[in-house]
Amino acid sequence: MKTRILSIFSVAALLFAGCYEDAGETGIDESTRISLSPSEISFTPDGTTTDGEVSYVGVVQIMPFAKSNFTWTVQGDVEWATVTETTVDETFEETWTDGVTTTAHKAVEIMVTPNTEYRRSGTLTVTAQDGTVQTFPIEQTGLKADAEVTCEAAESGLEFASAGESLTVLYTTNMGDVYDYSATYDGESSGEWLSWSDEGAGQVVLTASEWTSKDQDRTAVFTIHVGTPDTSEASVEIAVRQLRVDDYYYLYGVSVPRYATIDLSAQMNKKEQDIYAFDTYFAAEGNNPVLLNKNSRTLAYPYYALAAGGTIATIASEADALPAGPQIDIDGMRTLTVDFKQMTWSWERITTVNCMPDDELSNYKTKAFVARDGSMKTWMVEFVRWDGGDIYPKLGSLMVPSATGANADGSGGYAAGSFPTSWNDPNMNPNYETTEIGGNLVGTSEHGRIYHFNEVVTGNPRFGIGYARYEALPDNWMEGKTIVDAIGRSFTVEYINHSAAGTFTGDNAADEKAHPMLTMQVQGICPYGWHVANASDWLDLAYAASQASAGHTFPVNESRVTYKQFTTVSGSTSQVDNPDSPRGIGNFAPWLRNSGWGSNAYVSDGADEFGFNYYPLGFRYMTQGYQCAGSRCQTFVPLCYNNTKNPGTALFRINVIINNKVTSAEMTNLDNGQAIFPFRCVKNYDVE
C-alpha cells in the first residue's frame, strides 16, 4: 500500500468540484461524478512525472457525498503504463488540541516505461460501483521531437481569382516525408473545388476550379497534416477564399509604355465597387491614348478611353473615334484612379517629398549629350542648389568657399565617434557649421549645395548632416529590397564589389544585364521627370566626350568607355594626357572641367564648348570638415558597394580632381556615412 501525504485543501477541492447538471427539485446534483486529483496525468521521456516523481498518484473521489463510499475500478489501455490501486494518507493537525487525525483515501498509481520515440498517449478509465465511467488522458513526451509544421500562408490565407488558378504553398516540417493533405468546404453548394499536386515535402500546388457566381465568394480550409497517430502528428490550416466573378479592367496604350499593347496590358487593382487604380509610368505620345479593356486581354467592344478633362469615353464599335487623351505635361510615374460608376478618372504624381518643383527647373542650364545608343540624354549642366523651399531644416548645406585645403579655414571636423545626433544637436560645434545652421562658417550655394545621400533619395531634410561614420543607407536601399524607379522599373538592390575579378567584364551590355542598378533612374529630390545621374548616364557622358574630342587636346578613347575601365582604380594616379590610362577613363576629366578651374588644371580646348561645367565645388567629410573648394569635385552615384565591414553603408562616387595632375576620371566606392557631396540630375528617358 502506498502512503502519501495529501493536502486537506486538495481533498476539499475534490468534494466541491463538479457541475450541477442533474440538480432536480432539491437543487443538488445527484448524478454520479468521478474526479481525479491531480487531474493532469503527464510523464517525461525517462518515465518520471513532470513533477519529478517516479510514479503518478491521484486520489479518486466519487461525488456527491452520498456516493463517496462507492467502490470503483481502474484500467489503463496501453501496455507501457502500469495502473494499480493504492491509498494516500491525509493528515490533519488540530491546533486547539494538538491531536493528529489521519484519513486514508483510495487512489490510483500509474508507472510508465521510458519513451525513446515520439509523444504517446493513453487513457485511464475509472468505473464507479453504479456503472458510471469517466476517462482521463495519459500523456508522455518522447525523446524524439513532437511533430511540427509551419506555413506562412496559414497566417495570410490564400485568395484565388474567380477564373481559377494554381498557387504554390510552401511549408516547413520536421517529419520528413510523412505528410498528407485534405480540404473541407464551407457552404452546401461549394462542392469539392480544390485539387492539389504533391511536389514533395515542403511544397504543394493548390488549384481552384472556375467559380461562376456573381453573388458570393466561396471558402474552404486546406489542411497540411504531418506525422501519424502512431508516432506524432501535427497540422496547419490555411483559409482559402475564391472571389466571385467581378469585372476587371486592363490598362494599355502607347502613352503607357510598359503596357503599350493590349496583349501586354496591366490588370488594374480593384479598390472598391467600380473603382480601380494602378501605378505606372505615363509618357506623352500623339494624342496620349490611355485605354481600358474589360475582363480580357483580347480586344472587345465596348472598351474605354481616358478623355481630357477627367472623363471616360466609351468606344462602342470600330466606328467610334478615340478622344484626345489626358494632358501629360511631364513623363513620369502616376497613380491612376478610374471610377466606372461616375465614368471619371483622376491621377496624381508619384514623386519624392520636398523635390524640386517644376518652375524651379527653369533656373538651371541644361544640355543634351549623345549616348552610346545614339539617343540624346539631357543633363543639368550645373549642380543642384535646391534647399527644399519653405521648409526647415533645409535640404543640404551651403558650401564654404574658403575651405580650399586640408588645413584651411572651415575644414575642421568632428571626431569619428562624436558626430551630431541631429541637425539641431546642442553639442554641435559652431566652428564646423555654416551660418545657415547657426554656426560661424560663411557658405554659399552659388555653384550648388552639398547633400547627404539619404537627403538626396528620400527628401528628408537634415542640413547635409551625416550622423555616423558608417551610416546605413535608407531602409529600402538594404540589399535584397525592391526599388521602383522613376520610369516604373523594379530593381532588387545589389551590393557590388567592383574590384573583384569578373564583376565588370568590359562588355557594357552584359554588365548592365548582370547589374541592373547601373541603369536605375531614381528621382530623389530632382524635379519630377528627372533623376539622379546614374552609372549608365556617366558612362554615356564619357562616350559623348570621346565623340567630341576628335581634333582637340586630351582626346578620349571610345574603346576605353566601359564600366570595367571606369571602375579600375589600380595603377598610377599621375597619368597626364593618356587616353589609355590604366586607371579610370583616360582624359575624361579634362572634358568635365572648364576654363574656370584655373591655370593649373588640365582642361581640354574643347571643354568649354562641350559645356558640362563640372565646377570644383568641393565637399565635406564630417571627420575632416569642408574642404577642396576650387580644386576638387566628387559626386554620388546611386549604386551600392558591398562594404563587408559595414554592410549597407557604402555608395559609388565620381572622382574628378586637379591638384595631383590627374586627367582620368574614376567611379569608385565611397564610405557613405560622413560624405556630403553635390550632384547632378538627368532628364528621364524610356528604356525598351
C-alpha positions as CSV (number, residue, x, y, z in Angstrom):
1,M,0.0,0.0,0.0
2,K,1.3,3.4,-0.9
3,T,1.3,6.0,1.8
4,R,1.5,9.7,0.8
5,I,0.6,12.9,2.5
6,L,-2.2,14.8,0.8
7,S,-3.1,18.4,1.5
8,I,-6.5,18.9,3.1
9,F,-7.2,21.6,0.6
10,S,-6.8,19.2,-2.3
11,V,-9.5,16.9,-0.9
12,A,-11.8,19.8,-0.3
13,A,-11.4,20.8,-3.9
14,L,-12.5,17.3,-4.9
15,L,-15.5,17.4,-2.7
16,F,-16.8,20.6,-4.1
17,A,-15.8,20.0,-7.7
18,G,-18.4,19.2,-10.4
19,C,-21.3,20.7,-12.3
20,Y,-24.9,20.7,-11.2
21,E,-26.3,19.2,-14.4
22,D,-28.8,16.9,-12.7
23,A,-30.0,19.1,-9.8
24,G,-33.6,18.0,-9.7
25,E,-36.1,19.6,-7.4
26,T,-33.7,19.9,-4.4
27,G,-31.2,21.9,-6.4
28,I,-28.5,19.3,-5.6
29,D,-26.8,17.5,-8.4
30,E,-27.4,13.8,-7.6
31,S,-25.6,12.4,-10.7
32,T,-22.5,10.3,-10.1
33,R,-19.4,12.2,-10.9
34,I,-15.8,11.0,-10.8
35,S,-12.9,13.3,-10.0
36,L,-9.1,12.7,-10.0
37,S,-6.5,14.9,-8.2
38,P,-4.2,15.9,-9.6
39,S,-6.2,15.9,-12.8
40,E,-3.3,16.0,-15.3
41,I,-1.5,12.7,-15.8
42,S,1.7,13.6,-17.7
43,F,5.2,12.0,-17.8
44,T,8.6,12.9,-19.2
45,P,10.6,10.7,-21.6
46,D,12.5,8.9,-18.7
47,G,9.3,7.7,-17.1
48,T,9.0,10.2,-14.2
49,T,6.2,12.6,-13.8
50,T,6.5,16.3,-14.8
51,D,6.8,16.9,-11.0
52,G,9.8,14.6,-10.8
53,E,8.1,11.7,-9.1
54,V,8.7,8.1,-10.0
55,S,5.0,7.5,-10.5
56,Y,1.8,9.4,-10.7
57,V,-0.6,9.0,-7.7
58,G,-4.0,10.5,-7.8
59,V,-6.9,10.4,-5.4
60,V,-10.2,9.1,-6.9
61,Q,-13.3,10.8,-5.5
62,I,-16.9,9.7,-6.2
63,M,-19.4,12.5,-5.8
64,P,-21.9,13.6,-4.5
65,F,-21.1,12.9,-0.8
66,A,-23.8,10.4,-0.6
67,K,-21.9,8.2,-3.1
68,S,-18.4,8.8,-1.7
69,N,-18.2,5.3,-0.4
70,F,-18.9,3.7,-3.8
71,T,-16.3,1.2,-4.9
72,W,-14.5,1.8,-8.2
73,T,-12.1,0.1,-10.5
74,V,-9.4,1.5,-12.8
75,Q,-7.9,0.3,-16.1
76,G,-5.3,1.6,-18.5
77,D,-5.4,0.9,-22.2
78,V,-1.7,0.9,-23.1
79,E,1.0,-1.7,-22.3
80,W,3.6,1.0,-21.4
81,A,1.6,2.2,-18.4
82,T,1.0,0.1,-15.3
83,V,-2.1,1.0,-13.4
84,T,-2.8,-0.1,-9.8
85,E,-4.9,0.9,-6.9
86,T,-3.3,2.4,-3.7
87,T,-4.1,4.7,-0.8
88,V,-3.0,8.1,0.2
89,D,-2.9,9.2,3.8
90,E,-4.1,12.7,4.6
91,T,-3.1,14.1,8.0
92,F,-4.8,17.0,9.8
93,E,-3.4,18.5,12.9
94,E,-5.9,20.1,15.3
95,T,-4.3,23.3,16.5
96,W,-6.6,23.6,19.5
97,T,-5.8,20.0,20.9
98,D,-2.6,19.2,19.2
99,G,-4.2,16.0,18.1
100,V,-3.4,14.5,14.7
101,T,-6.1,12.8,12.6
102,T,-5.1,10.5,9.7
103,T,-7.5,9.6,6.9
104,A,-6.8,7.2,4.1
105,H,-8.0,8.0,0.6
106,K,-8.2,5.5,-2.2
107,A,-6.0,6.5,-5.1
108,V,-4.7,5.2,-8.4
109,E,-1.0,4.8,-9.1
110,I,0.5,4.9,-12.6
111,M,4.0,4.0,-13.6
112,V,5.2,4.2,-17.2
113,T,8.3,2.9,-19.1
114,P,10.8,5.3,-20.6
115,N,9.9,6.6,-24.1
116,T,12.6,6.8,-26.7
117,E,10.2,7.6,-29.5
118,Y,7.6,10.3,-30.1
119,R,5.0,11.6,-27.7
120,R,2.5,9.0,-26.8
121,S,-0.9,9.0,-25.1
122,G,-3.3,6.6,-23.5
123,T,-6.4,6.6,-21.4
124,L,-7.2,5.8,-17.8
125,T,-10.7,4.5,-17.2
126,V,-12.4,4.8,-13.8
127,T,-15.6,2.9,-13.3
128,A,-17.8,3.6,-10.3
129,Q,-20.0,1.0,-8.5
130,D,-23.1,2.1,-10.3
131,G,-21.5,1.8,-13.7
132,T,-20.6,5.4,-14.2
133,V,-17.5,5.7,-16.4
134,Q,-15.0,8.6,-16.5
135,T,-11.9,8.6,-18.7
136,F,-8.7,10.7,-18.2
137,P,-5.9,11.1,-20.7
138,I,-2.4,9.9,-20.0
139,E,0.4,11.8,-21.8
140,Q,4.1,11.0,-22.1
141,T,6.6,13.1,-24.1
142,G,9.3,11.2,-26.1
143,L,12.9,11.7,-26.8
144,K,12.0,12.5,-30.4
145,A,10.6,16.0,-31.1
146,D,6.9,16.3,-31.5
147,A,5.7,16.8,-35.0
148,E,5.8,20.4,-36.2
149,V,4.6,22.1,-39.3
150,T,4.7,25.8,-40.1
151,C,3.3,27.7,-43.1
152,E,3.2,31.5,-43.8
153,A,0.0,31.0,-45.8
154,A,-1.7,29.9,-42.6
155,E,-1.5,33.5,-41.3
156,S,-2.4,35.3,-44.5
157,G,-4.7,32.8,-46.2
158,L,-4.9,32.2,-49.9
159,E,-7.1,34.0,-52.4
160,F,-8.0,32.7,-55.8
161,A,-9.4,34.6,-58.8
162,S,-12.8,33.5,-60.0
163,A,-11.4,32.2,-63.2
164,G,-9.4,29.6,-61.2
165,E,-5.7,29.4,-60.9
166,S,-2.8,27.5,-59.2
167,L,-0.8,28.7,-56.3
168,T,2.3,27.2,-54.7
169,V,2.1,26.6,-51.0
170,L,5.4,26.3,-49.1
171,Y,5.7,24.8,-45.6
172,T,8.3,23.5,-43.2
173,T,8.1,20.3,-41.2
174,N,10.4,18.1,-39.1
175,M,8.6,14.9,-40.1
176,G,10.3,14.3,-43.4
177,D,8.1,12.5,-45.9
178,V,5.3,11.7,-43.5
179,Y,2.6,14.1,-44.6
180,D,-0.8,14.4,-46.2
181,Y,-3.4,17.0,-47.3
182,S,-7.1,17.5,-47.0
183,A,-9.7,20.1,-47.6
184,T,-13.1,21.0,-46.0
185,Y,-15.6,23.2,-47.8
186,D,-17.9,25.8,-46.5
187,G,-21.4,26.1,-47.9
188,E,-23.7,23.5,-49.3
189,S,-23.3,24.5,-52.9
190,S,-19.5,24.8,-53.0
191,G,-18.6,21.2,-53.7
192,E,-15.0,19.9,-53.9
193,W,-13.5,22.7,-55.9
194,L,-9.9,22.4,-54.7
195,S,-7.3,20.0,-56.0
196,W,-3.6,19.7,-55.3
197,S,-0.4,18.4,-56.7
198,D,2.2,17.0,-54.3
199,E,5.6,18.5,-55.1
200,G,7.4,16.7,-52.3
201,A,7.7,17.5,-48.6
202,G,7.6,21.2,-48.1
203,Q,5.7,22.2,-51.3
204,V,2.2,21.6,-52.7
205,V,0.5,23.2,-55.7
206,L,-3.1,24.1,-54.8
207,T,-5.5,24.6,-57.7
208,A,-9.0,26.2,-57.6
209,S,-11.5,25.4,-60.4
210,E,-13.5,28.2,-62.0
211,W,-16.2,29.9,-59.9
212,T,-19.0,31.5,-61.8
213,S,-21.1,33.0,-59.1
214,K,-21.5,36.8,-59.2
215,D,-23.2,36.9,-55.7
216,Q,-20.7,35.5,-53.3
217,D,-17.2,34.2,-52.7
218,R,-16.6,30.6,-51.7
219,T,-14.4,29.4,-48.9
220,A,-12.6,26.3,-47.7
221,V,-9.9,25.2,-45.3
222,F,-6.9,23.4,-46.7
223,T,-5.1,21.3,-44.1
224,I,-1.5,20.1,-44.1
225,H,-1.0,17.0,-41.9
226,V,2.4,15.7,-40.8
227,G,3.3,12.6,-38.8
228,T,0.9,9.8,-37.9
229,P,-1.2,8.9,-34.9
230,D,1.2,6.0,-34.2
231,T,4.2,8.4,-33.9
232,S,3.4,12.1,-33.5
233,E,1.2,14.3,-35.7
234,A,0.5,18.0,-36.2
235,S,-1.4,20.0,-38.8
236,V,-1.8,23.5,-40.0
237,E,-4.9,25.0,-41.5
238,I,-5.0,27.5,-44.4
239,A,-8.1,29.6,-45.0
240,V,-8.9,29.6,-48.7
241,R,-11.2,32.1,-50.5
242,Q,-12.1,32.2,-54.1
243,L,-13.5,35.6,-55.3
244,R,-16.9,35.8,-57.0
245,V,-16.9,36.8,-60.7
246,D,-16.2,40.5,-61.0
247,D,-15.3,43.0,-63.6
248,Y,-11.6,43.7,-64.1
249,Y,-10.0,46.3,-66.3
250,Y,-6.8,46.1,-68.3
251,L,-4.8,49.2,-68.9
252,Y,-2.8,49.8,-72.1
253,G,-1.9,52.3,-74.8
254,V,1.2,53.9,-76.3
255,S,1.1,56.5,-73.6
256,V,1.6,53.7,-71.0
257,P,5.0,52.5,-72.4
258,R,5.3,49.5,-70.1
259,Y,1.9,48.2,-71.4
260,A,1.8,49.6,-74.9
261,T,-0.4,46.9,-76.5
262,I,-3.4,45.0,-75.2
263,D,-1.6,41.7,-75.0
264,L,0.9,43.4,-72.7
265,S,-1.8,45.2,-70.7
266,A,-1.8,45.5,-66.9
267,Q,-4.7,44.4,-64.7
268,M,-5.8,47.3,-62.6
269,N,-6.3,46.9,-58.8
270,K,-9.8,47.0,-57.6
271,K,-10.2,49.3,-54.6
272,E,-13.9,49.1,-54.1
273,Q,-17.0,48.5,-56.2
274,D,-16.5,50.1,-59.7
275,I,-13.3,51.9,-58.6
276,Y,-9.9,50.7,-59.8
277,A,-6.3,52.1,-59.5
278,F,-2.9,51.4,-60.9
279,D,0.7,52.9,-60.5
280,T,2.7,53.2,-63.7
281,Y,4.8,55.4,-66.0
282,F,2.9,57.7,-68.4
283,A,4.6,59.4,-71.3
284,A,3.3,61.8,-73.9
285,E,2.6,60.2,-77.2
286,G,0.5,61.6,-80.1
287,N,-3.0,62.4,-78.6
288,N,-2.0,60.4,-75.5
289,P,-4.3,57.4,-75.8
290,V,-4.8,55.5,-72.5
291,L,-7.2,52.6,-73.0
292,L,-9.1,50.2,-70.7
293,N,-10.3,46.8,-71.8
294,K,-12.9,44.9,-69.7
295,N,-12.2,41.4,-68.4
296,S,-9.8,40.3,-71.0
297,R,-6.5,40.9,-72.8
298,T,-8.4,40.4,-76.1
299,L,-9.9,43.4,-77.7
300,A,-13.7,43.5,-77.3
301,Y,-16.3,46.2,-77.5
302,P,-17.1,48.3,-75.7
303,Y,-13.8,49.4,-74.4
304,Y,-12.9,52.7,-72.8
305,A,-10.5,55.6,-73.2
306,L,-9.4,58.3,-70.8
307,A,-10.5,61.7,-72.2
308,A,-9.0,65.1,-71.5
309,G,-10.9,66.8,-68.7
310,G,-11.2,63.7,-66.5
311,T,-14.0,61.8,-68.2
312,I,-14.1,58.3,-69.6
313,A,-15.3,57.8,-73.1
314,T,-17.0,54.6,-74.2
315,I,-15.7,53.1,-77.5
316,A,-18.7,51.1,-78.6
317,S,-17.6,50.0,-82.0
318,E,-14.8,50.3,-84.6
319,A,-16.5,53.3,-86.0
320,D,-16.0,55.3,-82.8
321,A,-13.0,57.7,-82.8
322,L,-10.7,57.9,-79.8
323,P,-11.0,61.1,-77.9
324,A,-8.0,63.3,-77.2
325,G,-6.3,61.7,-74.2
326,P,-5.1,63.2,-70.9
327,Q,-2.6,66.0,-70.9
328,I,0.8,64.6,-70.0
329,D,2.8,67.6,-69.2
330,I,5.8,65.7,-67.8
331,D,6.6,62.0,-68.4
332,G,6.6,60.1,-65.1
333,M,5.1,57.8,-62.6
334,R,1.5,58.4,-61.6
335,T,-1.3,56.7,-59.6
336,L,-4.3,56.5,-62.0
337,T,-7.8,56.0,-60.4
338,V,-10.9,55.3,-62.5
339,D,-14.5,55.4,-61.4
340,F,-16.7,53.4,-63.7
341,K,-19.9,54.4,-61.8
342,Q,-19.3,58.1,-62.4
343,M,-17.3,57.4,-65.6
344,T,-14.5,59.7,-64.4
345,W,-10.7,59.4,-63.8
346,S,-8.0,61.2,-61.9
347,W,-4.3,60.8,-61.2
348,E,-1.5,62.1,-59.0
349,R,2.2,62.1,-59.4
350,I,4.3,59.6,-57.6
351,T,7.2,61.8,-56.5
352,T,9.8,62.4,-53.8
353,V,8.8,64.6,-50.9
354,N,10.4,68.1,-51.0
355,C,11.7,67.5,-54.5
356,M,12.5,70.5,-56.8
357,P,9.2,72.0,-58.2
358,D,8.6,72.3,-61.9
359,D,9.1,76.0,-62.0
360,E,12.5,75.8,-60.3
361,L,13.8,73.9,-63.2
362,S,13.8,77.0,-65.4
363,N,16.6,78.4,-63.2
364,Y,19.0,75.7,-64.4
365,K,21.1,75.4,-67.6
366,T,20.6,72.1,-69.4
367,K,22.2,70.4,-72.3
368,A,21.7,67.2,-74.3
369,F,24.7,64.9,-74.9
370,V,24.8,61.9,-77.3
371,A,24.6,58.5,-75.6
372,R,26.1,55.2,-76.7
373,D,22.9,54.1,-78.4
374,G,22.7,57.3,-80.5
375,S,19.9,58.8,-78.4
376,M,20.3,62.1,-76.5
377,K,20.4,62.5,-72.7
378,T,19.6,65.9,-71.2
379,W,21.7,66.9,-68.2
380,M,21.6,69.8,-65.8
381,V,25.0,71.4,-66.5
382,E,25.2,72.9,-63.1
383,F,24.9,71.4,-59.6
384,V,21.6,71.2,-57.8
385,R,21.2,74.0,-55.3
386,W,17.6,73.3,-54.2
387,D,17.2,73.7,-50.5
388,G,13.6,72.5,-50.2
389,G,12.0,75.9,-50.3
390,D,9.8,76.9,-47.4
391,I,11.0,74.1,-45.0
392,Y,13.2,73.9,-42.0
393,P,15.6,72.3,-41.7
394,K,16.8,72.7,-45.3
395,L,17.9,70.2,-47.8
396,G,21.7,70.0,-47.9
397,S,24.3,72.5,-46.9
398,L,25.9,75.6,-48.2
399,M,29.5,75.2,-49.3
400,V,32.3,77.1,-47.6
401,P,34.4,78.8,-50.4
402,S,37.4,79.4,-48.1
403,A,37.7,75.6,-47.4
404,T,40.4,75.1,-50.0
405,G,42.6,72.6,-48.4
406,A,43.1,70.1,-45.6
407,N,44.1,72.8,-43.1
408,A,42.1,75.8,-44.5
409,D,39.5,77.9,-42.8
410,G,36.3,75.9,-42.5
411,S,38.0,72.5,-42.7
412,G,37.5,71.4,-39.1
413,G,35.6,68.2,-38.5
414,Y,34.2,66.1,-35.7
415,A,36.0,63.1,-34.2
416,A,34.8,59.8,-35.7
417,G,32.7,58.9,-32.7
418,S,31.2,62.3,-31.9
419,F,29.0,63.4,-34.8
420,P,26.0,65.5,-34.0
421,T,22.9,63.3,-33.4
422,S,20.7,65.7,-35.4
423,W,20.9,69.0,-37.3
424,N,20.0,70.9,-34.1
425,D,22.1,68.9,-31.6
426,P,23.1,71.4,-28.8
427,N,26.6,69.9,-28.8
428,M,27.1,70.8,-32.5
429,N,30.4,72.8,-32.8
430,P,29.6,76.2,-34.4
431,N,33.2,76.4,-35.7
432,Y,32.4,73.4,-38.0
433,E,29.0,74.6,-39.2
434,T,27.7,77.3,-41.6
435,T,25.7,80.4,-40.5
436,E,22.7,78.9,-42.1
437,I,22.5,76.3,-39.3
438,G,23.7,78.7,-36.6
439,G,27.4,78.2,-37.0
440,N,30.3,80.5,-37.8
441,L,31.3,79.5,-41.3
442,V,30.2,81.6,-44.3
443,G,28.8,79.5,-47.0
444,T,27.2,79.9,-50.5
445,S,25.1,78.0,-52.9
446,E,26.2,80.0,-55.9
447,H,27.6,76.9,-57.6
448,G,25.4,74.3,-55.9
449,R,24.7,72.9,-52.5
450,I,26.2,69.7,-51.0
451,Y,24.0,66.9,-49.6
452,H,24.0,63.8,-47.6
453,F,22.9,60.9,-49.8
454,N,19.9,60.0,-47.6
455,E,18.6,63.5,-48.2
456,V,19.0,63.2,-52.0
457,V,17.0,60.0,-52.4
458,T,14.4,60.4,-49.6
459,G,13.8,64.2,-49.5
460,N,14.2,64.1,-45.7
461,P,15.9,67.4,-44.9
462,R,18.9,67.4,-42.4
463,F,21.2,70.3,-43.4
464,G,23.5,67.8,-45.0
465,I,24.4,66.3,-41.7
466,G,25.8,62.8,-41.6
467,Y,25.0,61.2,-38.2
468,A,27.6,58.4,-38.1
469,R,30.9,57.4,-39.5
470,Y,29.2,54.4,-41.2
471,E,25.6,55.5,-41.6
472,A,23.2,53.0,-43.0
473,L,21.5,53.7,-46.3
474,P,17.7,54.3,-46.3
475,D,15.7,51.1,-45.4
476,N,14.6,50.4,-49.0
477,W,18.2,50.5,-50.1
478,M,19.2,47.5,-48.0
479,E,20.4,44.5,-50.0
480,G,17.6,42.4,-51.4
481,K,15.0,45.2,-51.1
482,T,13.0,46.3,-54.1
483,I,13.1,49.8,-55.6
484,V,10.8,51.0,-58.3
485,D,12.5,53.7,-60.3
486,A,11.1,56.9,-61.9
487,I,10.0,55.1,-65.0
488,G,8.3,52.2,-63.3
489,R,11.0,49.5,-63.4
490,S,11.6,47.3,-60.4
491,F,15.2,46.7,-59.2
492,T,16.5,44.4,-56.5
493,V,19.1,46.2,-54.5
494,E,22.6,44.7,-55.1
495,Y,25.8,45.5,-53.3
496,I,28.5,45.4,-56.0
497,N,32.2,44.7,-55.4
498,H,33.6,46.5,-58.4
499,S,37.2,45.5,-57.6
500,A,36.5,41.7,-57.7
501,A,37.7,39.9,-60.8
502,G,34.9,39.5,-63.3
503,T,32.4,41.9,-61.7
504,F,32.7,44.2,-64.8
505,T,33.7,42.4,-68.0
506,G,34.3,45.2,-70.4
507,D,31.1,44.3,-72.3
508,N,28.8,47.1,-71.3
509,A,25.5,45.5,-72.4
510,A,26.4,42.3,-70.5
511,D,27.4,44.3,-67.4
512,E,24.1,46.2,-67.4
513,K,22.2,43.0,-67.7
514,A,24.1,41.4,-64.9
515,H,23.9,44.5,-62.7
516,P,20.6,46.3,-63.5
517,M,21.2,49.1,-60.9
518,L,23.7,50.6,-63.2
519,T,20.7,52.0,-65.2
520,M,18.3,52.7,-62.4
521,Q,16.6,56.1,-62.7
522,V,15.9,57.3,-59.1
523,Q,14.2,60.7,-58.9
524,G,15.4,61.7,-55.4
525,I,15.0,65.5,-55.0
526,C,15.4,66.1,-58.7
527,P,12.4,67.6,-60.4
528,Y,9.6,65.3,-61.4
529,G,10.6,63.8,-64.7
530,W,14.3,63.8,-63.8
531,H,16.6,61.5,-61.8
532,V,19.9,61.4,-60.0
533,A,22.6,60.8,-62.6
534,N,23.3,57.0,-62.6
535,A,26.3,55.0,-63.6
536,S,25.0,54.5,-67.1
537,D,24.5,58.2,-67.5
538,W,28.1,58.9,-66.6
539,L,29.4,56.3,-69.0
540,D,27.3,57.8,-71.7
541,L,28.8,61.2,-70.9
542,A,32.2,59.7,-71.3
543,Y,31.1,58.4,-74.7
544,A,29.9,61.9,-75.6
545,A,33.3,63.3,-74.7
546,S,35.0,60.6,-76.8
547,Q,32.9,61.8,-79.8
548,A,33.6,65.5,-79.2
549,S,37.3,65.0,-78.5
550,A,38.5,64.4,-82.1
551,G,40.9,67.1,-83.1
552,H,41.1,68.6,-79.6
553,T,43.6,68.3,-76.7
554,F,43.1,65.4,-74.3
555,P,41.3,63.0,-76.7
556,V,39.2,60.3,-75.1
557,N,39.5,56.8,-76.4
558,E,36.0,55.4,-77.2
559,S,37.2,51.8,-76.6
560,R,38.1,52.7,-73.0
561,V,34.5,53.8,-72.3
562,T,33.5,50.8,-70.3
563,Y,32.3,50.1,-66.7
564,K,35.4,47.9,-66.2
565,Q,37.7,50.8,-67.1
566,F,35.7,53.4,-65.3
567,T,35.9,51.4,-62.0
568,T,39.6,50.4,-62.4
569,V,41.4,52.3,-59.6
570,S,44.7,50.5,-59.5
571,G,47.7,51.9,-61.3
572,S,49.4,55.3,-61.2
573,T,47.4,58.3,-60.1
574,S,49.6,60.8,-62.0
575,Q,48.6,59.9,-65.6
576,V,48.6,63.0,-67.7
577,D,47.2,63.2,-71.2
578,N,46.9,59.5,-71.5
579,P,43.8,58.3,-73.3
580,D,44.8,54.7,-72.5
581,S,45.4,55.4,-68.8
582,P,45.5,52.1,-66.8
583,R,43.4,53.9,-64.2
584,G,39.9,55.2,-64.8
585,I,38.8,56.6,-68.2
586,G,41.8,58.4,-69.5
587,N,41.4,62.1,-70.4
588,F,37.8,62.2,-69.3
589,A,38.4,64.7,-66.5
590,P,39.6,67.5,-68.9
591,W,36.2,67.3,-70.7
592,L,34.2,67.6,-67.5
593,R,36.1,70.7,-66.3
594,N,36.1,74.1,-68.0
595,S,38.4,77.0,-68.1
596,G,37.0,78.2,-64.8
597,W,39.1,75.6,-63.0
598,G,42.2,77.8,-63.2
599,S,45.5,77.7,-64.9
600,N,46.9,74.7,-63.0
601,A,44.0,72.4,-64.2
602,Y,44.2,70.1,-67.2
603,V,41.3,71.3,-69.4
604,S,40.7,70.4,-73.0
605,D,40.5,73.2,-75.5
606,G,37.1,71.8,-76.4
607,A,35.7,71.5,-72.8
608,D,34.0,74.9,-72.8
609,E,32.1,74.1,-76.0
610,F,31.3,70.7,-74.6
611,G,29.7,72.6,-71.8
612,F,29.4,70.2,-68.9
613,N,30.7,72.8,-66.4
614,Y,31.7,70.4,-63.7
615,Y,32.6,73.1,-61.2
616,P,35.2,72.4,-58.5
617,L,32.7,72.9,-55.7
618,G,34.5,70.9,-53.0
619,F,32.7,68.7,-50.5
620,R,32.6,67.8,-46.8
621,Y,33.5,64.9,-44.7
622,M,32.2,65.0,-41.1
623,T,35.6,63.9,-39.7
624,Q,37.5,66.4,-41.9
625,G,35.1,69.3,-42.4
626,Y,34.5,71.4,-45.5
627,Q,37.4,71.1,-48.0
628,C,38.8,71.3,-51.5
629,A,36.7,74.3,-52.8
630,G,38.2,75.3,-56.2
631,S,40.3,72.2,-56.5
632,R,38.2,69.0,-56.4
633,C,34.7,67.8,-57.1
634,Q,33.1,64.4,-56.2
635,T,29.5,63.4,-56.6
636,F,27.3,60.5,-55.6
637,V,26.2,57.7,-58.0
638,P,23.1,55.7,-56.7
639,L,24.9,52.4,-56.8
640,C,25.7,50.4,-53.7
641,Y,29.1,49.0,-52.8
642,N,29.4,45.8,-50.7
643,N,31.3,47.2,-47.7
644,T,31.9,44.0,-45.9
645,K,32.9,45.7,-42.7
646,N,29.8,47.8,-42.5
647,P,27.1,46.4,-44.9
648,G,24.6,48.8,-46.3
649,T,26.7,51.9,-45.8
650,A,28.7,52.4,-49.0
651,L,28.0,54.0,-52.4
652,F,29.9,54.8,-55.5
653,R,31.2,58.3,-56.5
654,I,32.6,60.1,-59.5
655,N,36.0,61.4,-58.6
656,V,37.4,64.4,-60.6
657,I,40.4,66.4,-59.1
658,I,43.1,68.7,-60.3
659,N,45.7,69.1,-57.6
660,N,47.6,65.9,-58.3
661,K,47.9,66.1,-62.1
662,V,45.1,63.7,-62.9
663,T,43.4,63.6,-66.2
664,S,41.5,60.4,-65.8
665,A,38.1,60.2,-64.1
666,E,37.1,57.3,-61.9
667,M,33.9,55.8,-60.5
668,T,34.9,54.1,-57.2
669,N,33.4,53.2,-53.8
670,L,32.8,55.7,-51.1
671,D,32.0,55.3,-47.3
672,N,28.6,56.9,-47.4
673,G,28.0,57.9,-43.7
674,Q,30.2,61.1,-43.5
675,A,30.3,62.3,-47.1
676,I,28.4,65.4,-48.2
677,F,28.6,65.9,-52.0
678,P,27.0,67.9,-54.8
679,F,25.1,66.0,-57.5
680,R,23.6,66.4,-61.0
681,C,20.2,65.5,-62.4
682,V,19.4,63.9,-65.8
683,K,16.0,64.0,-67.6
684,N,14.2,60.7,-67.6
685,Y,14.3,58.6,-70.7
686,D,12.3,55.5,-71.6
687,V,14.1,52.2,-71.8
688,E,12.8,49.4,-74.1
